[in-house]
Amino acid sequence: MPDAPAIVGLDDRPVNATCKAFSAPPPSGNVQLVSRFPGVSLTAPTGMFQRPGDNARWFVTQRGGKLVSFPNTPTASNADVKLALDLSAVTHTEWDCSLSGIAFPADFATSKRAYIAYCYLGPQTGSHLQVRVSRFATNDGGLTFDPASEQVILALDHPHDASHPNIGLHTSDAMRFGSDGLLYIAIGDGGPQGKGGGTQAQDTSDLRGKLLRLDVSDLTKSLSKDWVANRQRIAADIPPTNPFVGGGGNPAIYAYGFRNPWQWHFDRADGSIWLGDVGNGTREEVDRKLVAGANYGWSGMEGFLCTNDFPAVCTDPAVQKPLLDYTHGSGDQQGNAVTGGLVYRGTGVPSLTGAYIFGDSSGQRIWAVRDVDHVADGVVPAKELLFRGAPVSSFAEDQNGELYATILFPTATYGAGTILALEELPAVIADPLTGPPAHLSETGCFDATDAKTPAAALVPFEPTAQLFSDNATKRRWLALPDGASIGLLPDGDVEMPNGSVLVKEFSIEGKRVETRFLVRGDSDGRWAGYSYRWNSDESDADLVAGDGATEPVGSGSQVWTFPSREQCFQCHTNVANVALGPELSQLNRTIEYPATGRAANQLETLWSIGMLDVPATGTDVTTIPKLAALDDPSRNIEERAKSYLHANCSFCHRPEGPTFTPADLRFTTSLANASICDQLPTIDDLAGHIPSDPRLFAPGAPERSVLWVRMTTTEGGIRMPPIARSVTPTVPSQLISDWITARTSCPQ
């Protein structure tokens, strides 16, 4: 007898006449950033540069160790991109340390020499990474540089060897020549070491955590006598006007007290230096008009906040306070990793002349501080949000002062390597009626007379391992354009077709709080996230503004966070293919379909109605892996723990993810290969939260495990996931604790 056909949840595929992907909302404000070179594809750009007085060509440093150039014309294509220098074989390519900058001296046309900042990891230093600034020669005007011509002028060994997780943290940044002809170089503090992690930034005998100034006009000397433990060498002259020439510190230092200076620029109007300094767990800061010899506070201060690492720093009136700082968290005024910008002196956007433009790569925002020429000392200026959805890795200006920005990692809107340009909005603004409807009942995805009832086009689905959402109960649906189907990827993930709509409803104590949409554009395939807040009588839900919102919910003191539209993509990452719940291993489970009252496997149901492509191996669900539910007694503790981490952490913590750690928390990655077991933390040792000897995963000791501590705390800047969570996940935390406790050692 043949096998009986599988029971499926739906008899037919529903027709979708109304539940469509929303069009993009109209732009706001008077400026925009547009893709300037759409035909050029770059790989993880870290900076854009031009030769002195030459607006014809751009040079771009890339994290992978390659310097490329292309003509400064919007029609430039990949065929026009030229490889100028390839250091990929000897360049560290992770975290903050890679190929970070090129500087052209004013006499470049005649000297035919340029300077490259990069992180060397090769045979000359064994297992130690080395921050280098080297001079390279060109024989063709700068189209290419000869790697054999390298002359090292600064060699700074990183304190950790290649096996240490902190290798590459807080190291090199862009460098630039000043109008004085001297070369200015920013160096990070080298990562967590001692106290709160930045004692070396306050040590003026140490080059880390500093802005350096060198005279490279006459490079006739070899690397000089080492300054600190044979690890800091210079082969350049020291300008006699440097602040520590007479003593008190390394004479190469211009200013100190920085944690991780990422992107700094001269103001072309007066030559002053503006610098973005990436914070630790609490604040990001912008420092303006740097003063020679001045202390900028880290790690005694983080922004305006005293850290108590160096109490005297907090009370020293000579310590320079930032122009502004901002906190980690949610809302348009927050972020997690500042990208320093520049004072706009172009003419294309007159309304921004004299404004300082900067961004945040994690918060995916770009701000302006207006009229900085008249901001008084001690006055913290207001930030004006210019742009959302742009994880900017660097800012640049051309010879005319027009502003550009590079995108480091891909988002739902931009691919990695996109170059944006600042422009005035056209006088005619897009139709204000475009964009998501104002009310849930108007979306076409729910009954127009009863917003609690999903339209027939919405097909329910339920992942096995779920994202923790502050103890909310959830319902999920998906809708596809008629005739379209969900594609399959080699790793078991899926590809939602253009026009897809994913919907999730959240309820607290039986009362609806939020309905969230994730939609993929019909024409361009770009993803967008929108949120609707239910009113008190649950008659309808209203569209939440783009910057999100909060409100108290339930009978206790719980606060619910409605994420901003950019925050959606802090979790719905491109590297995880944006749509998180629909994966074969997540959908391989039985649910009940309200339309028929039947319980059936989701994969078999979607295959039967033609909404999901069939794997090459066929429709036998027993051959497809399954994640484990949190409380599934048939699965062992490691399977359940790893399934939870897959659903709650792996969208960022995986290869090529937008984090600064090597952790890979996908279910398919074994603990032995996850880069967490007995590994030192790479960013923050959670001083004050972990008593001693912290590890990402400390076998037998959850209290020393960063993984467990971050998921149990609700403190902003420490908790994981970092947004939209105000409650400790009690049951999952116990599961992870039990899993860590059960391990007596790391697997081999």
N, C-alpha and C positions, 0 to 999 in steps of 0.2 A: 504494500500500500504506500502511495506517495505521502510525504509529510503534509500535514494539514497546513494550510496557509496561515501566516502570522495574523494575529488580531491587530488591526490598526485603529487608531483613534478617530480618524476622519475618513469618510467615504469619498469625498471629493475635495479638490482644491477650491478654497473660497475665491470668488471674484473680488478684485480690489478696485473699486470705482472711486473711493474717497480718501483712503489713508495714504497720502502721498508725502514724499520728502518735502519739507518746507524750503522755499527759496531763501537765500541769504538776506539778513536784515539790511536796511539802508545804512550807509556810513554815517558816523557822527563826527562833529568837530569840523575844523577847517583844513586839516592836513591828512595825508594818507601816505602809506609806504607801498610802493608798487614793485613788482619784479622787474629789475632793470635789464638783466641779461638772460631772458628765458631760454635761450638756446645753449647756455653754458652750464654744464654739470660739474660741480666740485665735490670733493670728498672731505667732510669735516674741516672746513676752513677755520683758521685761527686768527687771521688778520689780512687786511688789504692795504697795499702800499703803492706809491708811485715814485718814479725817479724825479729828482729836483727839477722843477720848471717844466715837466713833461706830462701833459695831460692825455697823451695818446695811448697809454698802456697801463693796465693794472697788473700788479704782482700779488699773488695769493699764497700764503703759507698754509699748509695742510697738516693735520695732526699725524698723518701717516708718514711724514718725513719728506714730502715732495713740495718743491717750490714751482709754481706754474705761473704763466702770464698769458694775457689775452688782450686784444685791442679794446679800447674804451668806446665801443659802439654798441647800441642796443641790438644790432643784428649779428653780433658775434655768436659763433656756434662752437661746438666741441672741436670741430676741425681747426678752429683758430687758436685753441688752447695749446701752448707750447710748454714742454717740460724744461724748466730753467736749471734746476739742480735736484738731484736725487740722492737724499741721505737716508732713505728708508732702511737700508741694511744696518745702520748704526744709530738709528733714532728710536728712543723709547716712545711708545705711541699710546700711552694710557694716562688717564687723569689729567693733571694740570701740566704735565711735562711732555713736550713733544717738539715739533718745529713751530716756534711761536712768533718769529718776527724777522724782518729784514730791514736794515737801515742803510740809506744811501747818503754819503757825505755830499756837501755842497759842490765839491770838485769832482763828482763822480765821472763826468764826461771826460776828464783828463786823467784822473787817477785810475779809473777802470777797476775800482775795488768797492765791494759792498760787504756789509757785516750781517751775519746770521746768528740768531739765538736759537739754540736747540738743546735737547737733552740727549747726550751721548751715552749709549750702552753698547759697547763693542769690545774688541780684543785689547785695546790700549789700557783699559781700566779694569779688566777682569769682570768681577760680578758687581762692581760698583757703578751706579749711574752717576753721570757727571753733567752738571749744567755748564754749557759752553757758549761763549761768544767768540766767533771766528771770522776772520777776514778771508774772502774768496775773490779771485780775479776773473775777469771776463775778457774775452777777445772779440766779442761781437756786439758791444754796446749794451750788454746786459740781457740779451736774449737767452744766453746760457752762462753758467759759471762752472769753472773747472774744479771738481772736488779734490783733485791732487794739489791745488794751490792753497789749500787751507792753512792758515796761520792762526793758531789759538791765542787769543789775547786775554781770555778769562776762563779759568777752569775751577769749578766749584764742585767738589765731590759731595754727593748726597750722603747723609749719615747712615742710610740703610742700604743693604745689599739687595740684589735682584729678587731674593726669596721673601723679602719683607713686604707686607701688604701696604705699608706707608710709602713705598718707593714711588717717586713721581709726584707726591703731593706738595702743593704750595711751592713751586719751584720757579720757572721762568715766565716771563711775560714779554710783550713787545718792547722794543727799544727805539729810541729816536735821537736824532741829532738836534741840538738846540741852535738858536741863532748865534750862540757863542762858539759854534763849531765843535762843541764837546758832545760826547756820546753818553746818554742817560739810559740806564738799564735797571729795570725793576726785578727784584728777586723775592720770592715768597719765603716763608719761615721754615719750610722743609717738613711740615706736618707735625702731628702731636708728639711732643717731647717735654716732659716735666710740667708740673703745675697744670694750668689749663691748656697747655699745648704750645705755647709760644714764647718761652723764656728767651730763646735765641734772638727774637725780634728786639728785645730790650738790651741785648749785649752788643755794645758798640765795637767790640773786637771781632764780631762775627758778621759776615756779609749777608747772612740770611735775614729776611724780613726788612730789607732796605731798598732804597733807591740809590744807585751808584752813579758817579760821574767820572768819566775817564777822558784823557786826551790821547787820541789815537792818530794824531797827525804825523808822528814819527815813530813807526814801529821798528825799532832797531834792537830791542832787547829781547831776551828769552824770558820765559815765565819766571817771575821774581821769587825771592825767598818766601816760603809759605808763611801765612799769617797765623793760621789756627790748625794745629795738629796735622800739618802737611796736606791740608785739604782745600786750601783757598789760595790760588795763585793768579797773578796778574802780570801781563806783559804789555804794559802801556804806561804812559806818564800820568802822574797825578796832578790835576790842576792846582796851582798854588793857592787858589781861592777856596778850595774845598774846606768845609768847616772843621775837620779833624786833622788837618795837616800839622797843626801845632801840638797835637796830642789829644788824648781823651778817647781815641777810637781809631779804627782803621781809616786811613786818609782817603780811601776810595769812596767812602760813604758821603752821600749828599743829605739824606733824611732817613729816619728810621722809625720803628714801631708799627710795621705793617704785617698783616697776617698772610694775605694771599692777593697782592695787587693784580687785579685782572683788568687790563686795558686802562691806559692813561694817555693823555694827549696834552700838547701845548695849545694854549689859546693863541691863535695867530694874531690877535689884536695886540696883546701885550707880552706874549711869551710865557705866561704863567702856566703852571702844571696843575691839571685836574685829574684825580685818580680815584678809581673804584676799588674798594678793598672788601673782598669777600669775607663775610663773618663766619662765626662758628655755629652755635646752635640757636642764636637769638637775634642778632642784628646784622644788617648790611649797611655799609657806609660809603659816602662820597666825601673825599677831601679836596679842597680847592686851594689854589694858589700856594703850593707847597713852599715852605720856608727852609732855606739851607740850615742844616744842623738841628732841625726841629724834631721832636718826638711826637709821633702820632698815636701813641697810646697802647697798642696791642703788646702783650696780652693783659696789661693792667686794666685796659678799657676795651670794650667792644661797642663801637659807636659811641653814644653818650652814656652807656651803661658801665658801671664799675664792676669788674670781675673779682676783685680782691686778690688777684695773683700778685700784684705789686701795689699795695695800698698807697704808697707815696706817689705813684703815677696819677691816681685819681684826684689828689689834692694839689698837685704841682701846677701852678698857674701858667707855667711855660709850655705845658703839654697842649698841643694843638687839637682843638675840638673839630669834628667834621662839619662840613656844610650842612649835611643832613644824615639821618639814619632812618631805617625803617625795619619793621619787625617781620619775623617769619610767621606765616599764617595765611588767612584768607582775606579776600577783599582786594580792591584795586590799589591799595597803598602798601601791599605786602609782596614779598617774594622770598627767594632762598639763596640766590647766587647773583650778586650784582655784576653787571658788565659796564665798566666805566666808559663814558662817552666823551663828548667834546662840546665846546661852546660854538653854536652855529653862527658862522659869519658869512654865509652865502647870500644870494639874492633871489633864489627861486621861491623861497617861502618867507616873504617879508615879515609876516606876523611872528616868526620865531627868531628873528635876528637878535643876537645877544642872549638867547636861551641856552641853557645847558641841557643837552639831550643824552639820556643814558637808559639802560635797560636792565632786565633781570632774565637770565637764561632759563631758570627753573620756573619762575612765575610767568614767563612768556609775555612780558609787558615792556613797553617803552614809554618813558615819561619825559616831560620837559619841566625845567625850572625857569620861569620867565625872568628876564631882565636881571641877570646875575651881576651885571656891572654895578647895580645899586643895592645889592643885598648887604646889609650891615653885619658886621661881626656879631656873633651871638644870637642872630635872628635865624631861626630855622624856617626856610622858605617852603611854600606849598608845592607839591608835585602835581602836575596836570597829566593825566593819562592821555597819551597820544594814540596808542596802538595796543591791541590785544592779539595773542596768538602767535607771537614771534619770539622763539628762544634764541636771542641774539648772542653770538659768540664774540663779535667785535664790531666796532664802528670805525668809519674812515671818512676822510674828506678829500675831494679832488683838488686840483690847483685853483679852482674857483670857489672853494669853500662849501661845495654842495655835499650833503651827507649821504653816506651809504652804510648798510649794515649787512653782516653775514649771518646765516642761519647754521648752527652747528649740527643739530640733530633733527630728523624729520618730525613733522607734526601732521595733524589731519589736514592742515592748510598748505604747508610748505614742505618741499623735499629738502633733504640735507644738502647744504651747499648753495641754497638760493641766495641771491644778492638782492636786497631791497634798496630802494632810493626814496628819499623824502620829497614829496611834491605837495603843492597846493591843490585842494580839491577843486574840480571844475565848478563853475557857477551853477550849473544845473545838477541838482541832487537827485538821486534815484527816487523812484516812487515810494513815498513813505508807507504805503499799504503793503509793500513786499515784506517778506520775513515771516516769522512764526505768528499765528493768530494770537489775539489777546486772551482768549479763553479756551480751556480744554474742550468745551462743547463745540468749538468752531474748527477744530483740527481735522475733522473728517475721520478721525480714528476712534471716536466715541459717539454715542447717541446724542444728537443735537438737543434732545429734550431730557435726557438723563445721562449726565456725564460720567456716571458710575458704570455704565454699560458699554463694554467694548464693541466696536463695529465687527461685523462678520468677517471682515478681511484680516483681523488680528488673530493669529494662530498662537495659542499659549505654548510656552516652553519653560523648562525648569532645569538649571544646572545642578549637578550632583553636589559639588563642593561650592559653597556660596561665599560671597564677599560679606564680611560682617558689616552691618549697617545700623549700629546703635540699637540693637535689639528690635528693629522694625521687622514686621512681616511683609512679604513682598509677593507681588504677582508680576509676571513678565509675558510679553507678547512680541511677535514680529510680524511684519507685513512686507510683501515683496510686490514689485510691479508685475502685472499679469504677464505670464510667459517667461519670466526670469527665474533663475534657480541659484541656490547657494553653491559656490564652487568649493573645491577641496584643495588643501595645501599638503605638501609632503609630510609635514610634522603632525598632521592630524587636526590642525586648525582649519578654519573655513574662510572663504572670501565672500563677503556679502556683496551682492550686485549693486550697481548704481540704482538709486531710488529706494533703497531699503530703509525701513523704519523699525527701530527697536524701542520698546516702551517698557518702563518699570514703574510700578506703583508701590509706594511705601505707606504703611499704616503703623501707628503706635497705639497700643491698648485698644485695638479694634477701630480706630478712627483714622481715616485717610489724612495724610499730611502732604504728600508730594507725589506727582507723576512726572517722570523724567523721560525725555526723548533723546535718542541718538539717531541722527538721520544722515544718509549719504546722498549727496547731490545727484540729480538725474544726469546732468551733462558733464560735470567736471569730476565727479567722484569724491569731492571733498566732504569730510565729515563735519558735523556741527552738533552741539549739545544744547538742549533747552530744558527749562524746568518750569513746572506749574505748581503753584501753592494752593491747596484746597482751602476754601472758605469755611467758616465755623459750622455751617449747617450742611456741609458737603453737597451743596447743590451744584457747584461748579468749582473750577480751579483757575487761577489767574496766572498769566505769564510772569515769571520773575525777571527782574531787570538783569542786564548782562553781568553786573558785578556781584550777583548773588545776594543772599540775605540770611538772617537767622531769626528764630522765634522759639519761645518756650513751648514744649509739648508734653502731653501726658499729665499724670497726676502729681508727679514729683517735680524736681528742679532741672530736668533734662532740657538742653538747648539743641534744637535741630538746625543743621546747616544746609542751606540750599546753595550748591556750589555755583561759582561763576562759570561762564561759558568756557573760559580758558582752563579752569581747574578740572573740567571734565577730562581734558587731555593730559593731565598729570598722571592719571591712571589709565585712561584709554589710549595707550601709547601706540605709535606706529610699529614699533618693534614687536608688539604683541598683536598686531593686526587690528587694532582699534576695538573691534567688537569682542568683548572678553568672554561672555557666557557661552555663546555657541561654539563649542569645540566637539569633535566626535566623542572624546572621552568624557565630556561633561553631559552630553545629550544621550548617552547610552544608558538610559534608565526609563522606567515606566512611570507615567503620570496619567491622571484622569483628565479626559477632554470633556469640558462642560457641554459642548454642542451635541455630543452623542451619549454621554454618561459612561463611556467605555474607558477602561484602563489599558494602555498600550505603550510599547516602547516608542520613544520619540523618533529615533533614527528610522525605524521601520515605517512609522507614520509619514514622516517627511519624504521618504523615498517613494512611498506608494502614491502620494498625490503630486509628485514631480517638483517639490520645492527644494530638494537637496540632491546634488549629484551623487551617483552611486560609485563607491570605491572600486578600483580595479580588482580587488579581492572579492567583490560581491557583497551581498546583503546579509551575511551571517554575522549577527551582532556579537556572537561569542568570540569572534576573532579580533574584536576591537577592544582596546584597553578601557578600563573604567577608573575614574577617580573614585575616591572613597568619601562617603558622607561623614560628617563629624561624629555621629553617634552610631555608625554601622558596626554592630558587634561581630560581623563576619570578617572584618578587615583588621589587620594588626595595627598597633599604635603608630608605627612609622608610616604606613600607608595613609592613615587618617591625618597625621600631622603634616606630611608632605602635600597632601591634597589641599589642606587648609592654606598652607603657604603658597601653593600654586595659585589659588584663587585670590589671595589677599596681598601677595607680594611680588609674584613673578612677572607681572606686567612691566615692572621696572627692573627688578633684579634678575637679569638674564644677560647673555652676551649681547653687546651693542646697545644695552639699555641706557637710559639717561641718568645714571647714577655714577658716583665716584668710588664704587666698591666692586670687587670681582665676584661677589656672591651670585650664584645661579640657583634660584629657588624654584625652578620648574620641576614638576612631578617626575619627569623622565630623567632628571639628573640625580645620580646617586649622591648620598651624603659624602662619600669619599671624593667626589668630583665637584661638589657644590662650593668649594672655597670658603667654607665657614667653620668647619670643625677645628677647634683649637687655634683659630686664626685671630691675630690681633685686629682690633678695630682700625679702620683706615681713616676715619674723619674725626670722630669724637669718642673719647674713652668714657664718657658719661660720668665724669668726676662728680661725686655727690649722690649718684644713683647706684653705682656699683662700688662695693667697698674696696676691692683690690683685684689686681690681676685680671682685667676684663678680657674676654674673648667673644668673638661673634657667637660661637656655640661652644660652651665649656662643658665637656662631658661630665655628667654627674652633678653639675652646679648651675641650675637655672639663674640663681641670683648673680652670677658672674657673666651671664650670657646676654650680650647686647640684643640679640634676637628676641629674647623673652622680655627683657626690660622695656624695650621700645614698644612692644605690643601691649604691655600691661599699663603703661603710663598714659595719662591723657594730657600731659604737659606739651604745649605747642613747641615745635622745634625739635622734640625728641620722639614723640609718638610716631608709630608706623601702623598703617598708612598715615601720612602727614596731614591729610585734610579730611573733612567731613566725618570726624569721629570725636565724640565727646564722652563716650562711655567705655569702660574697660570691658573687653570681651571675656567674661568670666570663664565660660565653659571652654572656649578655644585656648585661653591662657593656661588652664589646668592641663589640657591635652598636651600642649607644647612643653610645659614644665615636666610632665610625666615622661615624655619622650626623651628630653635632655637628661633627666635623672636616671633613666633606664640605661643610658649609654655609659659604659665605664671607660671607653677609649674611643679614639677615632678609627673608623674602618680603613683598612689598607687598600 
